[in-house]
């Protein structure tokens, strides 16, 4: 084992620099792909390519294991070289915490079906927290420390071979002949200015990152620690929908029998968020039905509603628990309209004019599928799919169509928006989630 370690550590300095470069490229790849996956704009632009980007992100995250594991073989020698430099020790520790934390939390998110939502929610918080901390640090470090590898006086890693650089596989061979090291003639040291141009740039970059990223980070941290309550209030206050009157909640909705949602909704859309008022909103059920019907807002509010409590799971890894939804069960709409025998599929339309999805008539028999217009006794903001959205608790959230305004019964099979782009057509939750 010691011989193998000697082989790996040979040419230690150059290997460590190369390892640092590869790690930087992997982090850059993960940063770019992660921002694309998070941004709503890219969802519509990239379409099905986004599914492949997700896999690139997963594979890139797993690839981070390579530099981390390889560094462990170099760590003992590196640690000796920086033993008198506590700042660099802390840098190594911080980078390792970031890398290991990203890898572990990312793997848990990837294995959502196996680990369950409680662990996945925690993993998502840790993953985001490390990203908020790690990316600014890496940007700062890269911009201010690039010259270190070029300046032998500041570089801790010595690139010269060891005194007896003997091949560990041939210990009887002659040592490598080294070129003599010329000692430069000492010169009087120049006075170091109190505040150099480099230190000014370093400080300016640090302040710039803090000013630009800090407030957003604090808002994210606050909304995460308060289980999304603040963000929901903000969305309601800025809700662009102007539906009149507001629906009056049933007694089970206010206060909510679920006790209040636990978790934070994340806003994902494939189009700009639409807005509605009484003049441009209606709700229709048609297709293979005996009595096609359309309701305006006032008529829709007169339909008999029910209340249910259910969890809400996104395929990207986050969950919101104990949601109290109030609305009309899908089965009630089917009874009102009358289903023709040839109907096989139920197609759902979003008011954004783009998003659609479907379930089979067999799947539609689930009693908890709801056309919801209240959440925890409050109107559903436009950001989260209001004024009316679909809720299918036993399936991942991409089946729960936002801004729902039409239900059509058809005879043919139908592939929804995200299923055309690589998602599973049957979005059933695993047993440990449903």
C-alpha positions in Angstrom: 0.0 0.0 0.0 2.8 2.4 0.8 4.5 1.6 -2.5 1.2 2.4 -4.3 0.8 5.6 -2.4 4.4 6.6 -3.4 3.5 6.0 -7.0 0.4 8.1 -6.8 2.2 10.9 -5.0 5.0 11.1 -7.5 5.0 14.4 -9.3 2.7 15.6 -6.5 2.7 19.3 -7.3 1.7 19.0 -10.9 -1.0 16.4 -10.1 -2.5 18.7 -7.4 -2.6 21.6 -9.8 -4.2 19.4 -12.5 -6.7 18.1 -10.0 -7.6 21.6 -9.0 -8.2 22.6 -12.6 -10.5 19.6 -13.2 -12.4 20.2 -10.1 -12.9 23.9 -11.2 -14.3 22.7 -14.5 -16.7 20.3 -12.9 -18.0 22.9 -10.5 -18.5 25.3 -13.4 -20.4 22.6 -15.4 -22.6 21.9 -12.3 -23.2 25.6 -11.8 -24.3 26.3 -15.4 -26.5 23.1 -15.6 -28.0 23.8 -12.1 -29.0 27.4 -13.0 -30.5 26.1 -16.3 -32.6 23.5 -14.4 -33.7 26.1 -11.9 -34.7 28.8 -14.3 -38.2 28.8 -15.7 -37.2 30.6 -18.9 -35.0 27.7 -20.0 -37.8 25.1 -19.5 -39.7 26.3 -22.5 -36.6 27.2 -24.6 -34.9 23.9 -24.2 -37.8 21.6 -24.0 -36.8 17.9 -24.0 -33.1 19.0 -24.0 -33.6 19.9 -20.4 -34.1 16.3 -19.5 -30.6 15.5 -20.9 -29.2 18.5 -19.1 -30.6 17.1 -15.9 -28.6 13.9 -16.5 -25.5 15.9 -17.3 -25.9 17.6 -13.9 -26.3 14.2 -12.2 -23.4 12.6 -13.9 -21.2 15.7 -13.3 -22.1 15.6 -9.6 -21.1 11.9 -9.4 -17.9 12.8 -11.3 -17.0 15.1 -8.4 -16.2 12.0 -6.5 -13.1 11.4 -8.7 -11.1 14.5 -7.6 -12.3 14.2 -4.0 -11.1 10.5 -3.7 -7.9 11.2 -5.7 -7.1 14.1 -3.4 -7.3 11.8 -0.4 -4.2 10.0 -1.7 -2.4 13.3 -2.0 -3.7 14.9 1.2 -1.0 13.7 3.6 1.8 15.3 1.5 -0.2 18.4 0.8 -1.0 18.8 4.5 2.7 18.8 5.4 3.4 21.6 2.9 0.7 23.9 4.3 1.1 23.0 8.0 2.4 26.5 8.8 -0.4 28.2 6.8 -3.7 28.1 8.7 -5.5 30.1 6.0 -4.8 27.6 3.4 -5.7 24.8 5.7 -9.1 26.4 6.2 -9.5 26.8 2.5 -8.9 23.1 1.9 -11.4 22.2 4.7 -14.0 24.5 3.3 -13.6 23.2 -0.3 -13.9 19.6 0.9 -17.0 20.3 2.9 -18.6 22.0 -0.1 -17.7 19.1 -2.4 -18.7 16.3 -0.1 -21.9 18.1 0.9 -22.8 18.7 -2.8 -22.2 15.1 -3.6 -24.1 13.6 -0.7 -27.1 15.9 -0.9 -27.2 15.5 -4.7 -27.2 11.7 -4.5 -30.1 11.9 -2.0 -32.1 14.1 -4.4 -31.3 11.7 -7.2 -32.6 8.8 -5.1 -35.8 10.6 -4.1 -37.9 7.5 -4.7 -35.7 5.4 -2.3 -35.1 7.9 0.5 -38.5 9.6 0.8 -39.5 13.2 1.0 -38.3 14.1 4.5 -34.7 13.2 3.7 -35.0 14.7 0.2 -36.4 18.0 1.5 -33.4 18.3 4.0 -31.0 17.3 1.2 -32.5 20.0 -1.1 -32.1 22.7 1.6 -28.4 21.6 2.2 -27.7 21.5 -1.5 -29.1 25.0 -2.0 -27.3 26.4 1.1 -24.0 25.0 0.0 -24.6 26.4 -3.5 -25.4 29.9 -2.1 -22.2 29.8 0.0 -19.9 27.8 -2.4 -20.4 29.5 -5.8 -19.7 33.0 -4.6 -16.6 31.7 -2.7 -15.3 29.8 -5.7 -15.9 32.9 -7.9 -14.1 35.1 -5.4 -11.3 32.6 -5.0 -10.8 32.1 -8.7 -10.7 35.8 -9.5 -8.4 36.8 -6.6 -6.0 33.8 -6.4 -5.2 33.0 -10.0 -1.8 34.6 -9.7 -0.8 32.2 -6.9 0.1 29.4 -9.3 2.3 31.8 -11.2 4.1 33.3 -8.2 6.6 30.9 -6.6 6.9 33.1 -3.5 3.2 32.7 -2.7 2.7 29.2 -4.0 2.7 26.5 -1.3 2.9 23.6 -3.7 6.6 23.0 -4.7 6.9 21.8 -8.2 10.6 20.7 -7.9 11.1 17.0 -7.5 12.0 15.6 -4.1 15.6 15.2 -3.0 15.7 11.5 -3.7 13.1 11.1 -6.5 13.7 7.4 -6.8 11.3 5.2 -8.9 9.4 3.2 -6.2 9.0 0.3 -8.6 12.9 0.2 -9.1 14.4 1.2 -5.7 17.9 0.2 -6.8 17.9 2.5 -9.8 19.9 5.7 -9.7 18.2 8.8 -8.4 17.1 11.5 -10.9 19.8 14.0 -11.5 18.7 17.4 -10.5 19.7 20.7 -12.0 21.4 23.0 -9.6 19.2 25.6 -8.0 20.6 29.1 -8.5 20.1 31.2 -5.5 19.2 34.8 -6.5 21.2 37.6 -5.1 19.4 39.2 -2.2 18.3 42.7 -2.7 17.0 45.3 -0.3 13.3 44.7 0.3 11.0 47.4 -1.0 8.4 48.9 1.3 5.1 47.1 0.9 2.2 49.6 0.5 -0.5 49.5 3.1 -3.3 48.9 0.5 -2.2 47.5 -2.9 -4.1 47.4 -6.2 -4.5 43.7 -5.8 -6.0 44.0 -2.3 -8.3 46.7 -3.6 -9.6 44.5 -6.4 -10.0 41.6 -4.0 -12.0 43.8 -1.6 -14.1 45.3 -4.4 -15.0 41.8 -5.7 -15.9 40.6 -2.3 -18.1 43.6 -1.6 -19.7 43.3 -5.0 -20.6 39.6 -4.5 -21.9 40.3 -1.0 -24.1 43.2 -2.3 -25.5 41.4 -5.3 -26.0 37.9 -3.8 -26.5 38.7 -0.1 -30.1 40.0 -0.1 -31.3 37.2 -2.4 -29.6 34.6 -0.1 -31.2 36.1 3.0 -34.7 36.1 1.4 -34.2 32.4 0.4 -32.9 31.5 3.8 -35.8 33.3 5.5 -38.5 31.6 3.3 -36.8 28.2 3.8 -36.7 28.5 7.6 -40.3 29.7 7.9 -41.5 26.7 5.8 -42.6 28.9 2.9 -45.2 31.0 4.8 -43.6 34.3 4.0 -43.2 33.5 0.3 -46.9 32.4 0.1 -47.9 35.7 1.6 -45.8 37.6 -0.8 -47.2 35.8 -3.8 -50.8 36.5 -2.6 -50.0 40.2 -2.1 -48.6 40.4 -5.7 -51.2 38.1 -7.2 -52.1 39.5 -10.7 -55.4 37.6 -10.9 -58.4 39.8 -10.3 -61.3 37.4 -9.8 -64.4 38.8 -8.1 -65.7 37.8 -5.6 -63.2 35.8 -3.6 -64.4 32.2 -2.8 -65.7 31.9 0.7 -63.8 29.0 2.4 -65.6 26.1 4.1 -65.2 25.6 7.8 -62.6 22.9 7.3 -60.5 25.3 5.2 -60.3 28.2 7.7 -58.5 27.3 9.8 -57.2 24.5 7.7 -57.8 21.0 9.0 -54.3 20.1 7.9 -52.8 22.6 10.3 -51.1 24.6 7.6 -48.8 23.5 4.8 -45.3 22.4 5.8 -42.6 23.1 3.2 -42.0 25.6 0.4 -43.5 25.6 -3.0 -41.0 26.3 -5.9 -42.4 28.2 -8.9 -41.7 26.3 -12.1 -43.4 27.4 -15.4 -42.8 26.8 -19.1 -44.4 30.1 -20.1 -44.7 33.6 -18.5 -47.2 33.4 -15.6 -50.7 34.3 -17.0 -53.2 36.4 -15.2 -57.0 36.3 -15.3 -60.1 38.3 -14.4 -63.8 37.6 -14.7 -63.8 38.8 -18.3 -61.2 36.4 -19.7 -61.7 33.3 -17.5 -64.1 30.4 -17.9 -64.0 26.7 -17.2 -65.2 24.0 -19.7 -65.7 20.3 -19.8 -66.3 18.9 -23.2 -65.3 16.2 -25.7 -66.9 12.7 -25.3 -69.5 13.8 -22.8 -73.3 13.8 -22.9 -73.6 17.4 -21.6 -70.7 19.7 -22.4 -70.7 22.6 -20.0 -69.0 26.0 -19.5 -69.0 28.1 -16.3 -68.0 31.7 -15.7 -66.4 32.6 -12.4 -69.6 33.4 -10.5 -71.2 30.1 -11.7 -68.1 28.1 -10.9 -68.2 29.4 -7.2 -71.6 27.9 -6.8 -70.5 24.4 -7.5 -70.4 22.1 -4.4 -66.9 21.9 -3.0 -65.0 19.5 -0.7 -61.9 19.8 1.5 -59.0 17.3 1.6 -55.5 17.2 3.1 -52.7 15.8 1.0 -48.9 16.0 0.4 -47.5 17.6 -2.8 -44.3 16.1 -4.3 -42.2 17.5 -7.2 -40.1 15.2 -9.3 -37.2 17.6 -8.8 -36.9 16.6 -5.1 -39.0 19.0 -3.0 -42.2 18.4 -1.1 -44.9 20.3 0.7 -46.8 18.4 3.4 -50.3 18.6 4.9 -51.8 20.9 2.2 -55.5 21.6 2.8 -57.1 21.9 -0.6 -60.7 23.0 -1.3 -62.4 22.4 -4.6 -64.5 20.1 -6.7 -63.6 16.5 -7.1 -62.9 15.5 -10.7 -65.4 12.6 -10.4 -68.1 15.2 -9.7 -67.3 17.0 -13.1 -67.5 13.6 -14.9 -70.9 12.9 -13.3 -72.2 16.3 -14.2 -71.1 16.0 -17.8 -71.9 12.3 -18.3 -69.1 10.2 -19.8 -69.6 8.5 -23.2 -68.6 4.8 -23.4 -65.9 5.4 -26.0 -64.0 7.9 -23.7 -60.6 6.5 -22.7 -58.5 9.5 -21.7 -59.0 12.8 -19.9 -57.0 15.7 -21.2 -56.3 18.8 -19.1 -55.6 22.2 -20.6 -53.7 25.0 -18.9 -54.8 28.6 -19.3 -51.3 29.5 -20.4 -52.3 28.0 -23.8 -49.2 25.7 -23.9 -49.2 23.2 -21.1 -51.4 20.0 -21.3 -51.4 16.6 -19.6 -53.7 13.6 -19.3 -54.7 10.6 -17.2 -56.7 7.5 -18.2 -60.3 7.0 -17.2 -59.1 4.2 -14.9 -56.7 6.6 -13.1 -59.5 9.2 -12.9 -61.4 7.0 -10.5 -59.1 8.1 -7.7 -61.4 10.0 -5.3 -58.7 12.6 -4.2 -58.2 14.1 -7.7 -59.4 17.6 -7.2 -60.0 20.8 -9.2 -58.8 23.2 -6.4 -59.4 26.9 -5.9 -58.3 27.3 -2.3 -55.2 26.3 -0.4 -55.2 26.4 3.4 -58.3 28.6 3.2 -56.7 31.2 0.9 -57.0 31.8 -2.8 -54.3 30.1 -4.9 -51.9 32.8 -6.3 -51.2 32.9 -10.0 -47.6 31.8 -9.3 -48.9 28.5 -8.0 -51.5 27.9 -10.6 -54.5 30.0 -9.5 -57.3 30.8 -9.8 -57.9 27.1 -10.4 -55.5 24.2 -10.6 -55.5 20.4 -10.7 -54.3 18.4 -7.7 -53.4 14.7 -8.1 -51.9 13.7 -4.8 -50.7 10.2 -5.8 -48.7 11.5 -8.8 -45.8 13.8 -9.2 -46.7 17.5 -9.5 -46.1 17.9 -13.2 -49.5 16.0 -13.6 -51.3 18.7 -11.5 -51.9 21.2 -14.3 -51.7 24.9 -13.3 -54.3 27.5 -14.4 -56.7 24.7 -15.3 -59.5 25.9 -17.5 -60.6 23.0 -19.7 -61.2 19.2 -19.3 -61.6 17.2 -22.5 -62.6 13.6 -22.8 -61.0 11.8 -25.8 -60.8 8.3 -27.1 -57.1 8.2 -28.0 -54.1 8.1 -25.8 -52.4 11.4 -25.1 -48.9 12.4 -24.2 -48.5 15.5 -22.0 -46.1 18.4 -22.3 -43.3 17.0 -20.1 -43.9 13.4 -21.1 -43.1 14.5 -24.7 -39.8 15.8 -23.3 -38.7 12.7 -21.4 -40.8 12.5 -18.2 -42.5 9.3 -17.3 -46.1 9.1 -18.6 -47.3 7.3 -15.5 -46.2 9.7 -12.8 -47.1 7.5 -9.9 -45.4 8.2 -6.6 -43.4 5.3 -5.1 -45.0 3.6 -2.1 -43.0 5.5 0.4 -44.4 8.8 -0.9 -48.0 8.0 -1.7 
